[in-house]
Amino acid sequence: MVQRGVTEDEIEKALNDGWEAGDSKPGTSGKVLVLPYHNLWEGEFFEEKEVTVYYKRIDDSVMILTVKARYGTGFPRMEGRP
């Protein structure tokens, strides 16, 4: 998570406000969210960050499997989708 530049707050926001990741494997869920970034990542300036969280629900808890981050601009958005 730290190596990819994703914070716990961003993970929580993606889980709460993101849309379903279309590439989740069976038995795994995923959420995607594009966030404003306007910052440097590895020496390069980026306007946006796309955060994808893959997870499993186990009883009443969520187990995070992995988190991906992409930095850039103009990422596709799917606001309003569950």
C-alpha positions as CSV (number, residue, x, y, z in Angstrom):
1,M,0.0,0.0,0.0
2,V,2.7,2.5,1.0
3,Q,4.9,1.4,-2.0
4,R,2.0,2.3,-4.3
5,G,1.3,5.6,-2.6
6,V,-2.2,4.7,-1.4
7,T,-3.5,5.8,2.0
8,E,-5.9,4.1,4.4
9,D,-8.3,7.0,3.8
10,E,-8.2,6.5,0.0
11,I,-8.9,2.8,0.5
12,E,-11.9,3.6,2.7
13,K,-13.2,6.2,0.2
14,A,-12.8,3.8,-2.7
15,L,-14.7,1.1,-0.8
16,N,-17.5,3.5,0.2
17,D,-17.8,5.6,-2.9
18,G,-16.2,3.6,-5.7
19,W,-17.8,1.6,-8.5
20,E,-17.4,-2.1,-9.1
21,A,-14.1,-3.2,-10.7
22,G,-14.9,-5.1,-13.8
23,D,-11.8,-7.3,-13.6
24,S,-12.5,-8.9,-10.2
25,K,-12.0,-12.6,-10.1
26,P,-14.8,-14.9,-8.9
27,G,-15.2,-14.8,-5.1
28,T,-13.4,-11.5,-5.0
29,S,-14.9,-8.0,-5.1
30,G,-13.2,-4.8,-6.3
31,K,-14.0,-1.1,-6.2
32,V,-12.4,1.7,-8.3
33,L,-12.3,5.4,-7.6
34,V,-10.6,8.3,-9.4
35,L,-9.4,11.0,-7.0
36,P,-7.8,14.4,-7.6
37,Y,-4.1,14.2,-6.9
38,H,-2.3,17.4,-8.1
39,N,1.0,16.2,-6.8
40,L,4.3,14.6,-7.6
41,W,4.7,10.8,-7.7
42,E,8.2,9.5,-8.3
43,G,9.3,12.9,-9.5
44,E,6.5,13.4,-12.0
45,F,3.4,15.6,-11.6
46,F,0.0,14.0,-11.9
47,E,-3.5,15.5,-11.8
48,E,-5.4,12.3,-10.8
49,K,-5.0,9.0,-9.1
50,E,-7.1,5.9,-9.8
51,V,-7.3,3.6,-6.8
52,T,-8.6,0.0,-7.2
53,V,-9.1,-2.1,-4.1
54,Y,-9.7,-5.8,-4.3
55,Y,-11.2,-7.5,-1.2
56,K,-13.3,-10.3,0.2
57,R,-16.1,-10.1,2.7
58,I,-15.7,-12.6,5.6
59,D,-18.7,-12.5,7.9
60,D,-19.0,-8.9,9.0
61,S,-15.5,-7.8,8.0
62,V,-13.6,-6.9,4.9
63,M,-10.2,-8.5,4.1
64,I,-8.2,-6.3,1.7
65,L,-6.3,-8.5,-0.8
66,T,-4.5,-5.9,-2.8
67,V,-4.6,-2.2,-3.8
68,K,-3.5,-0.8,-7.1
69,A,-2.8,2.9,-8.0
70,R,-2.5,4.5,-11.4
71,Y,-1.4,8.0,-11.8
72,G,-2.3,10.2,-14.7
73,T,-5.3,12.2,-16.0
74,G,-8.5,11.5,-17.9
75,F,-9.3,8.2,-16.3
76,P,-12.8,6.8,-17.1
77,R,-15.3,7.4,-14.5
78,M,-18.5,5.6,-13.5
79,E,-20.0,7.9,-10.8
80,G,-23.3,6.9,-9.5
81,R,-22.8,3.2,-10.2
82,P,-22.9,0.8,-7.3
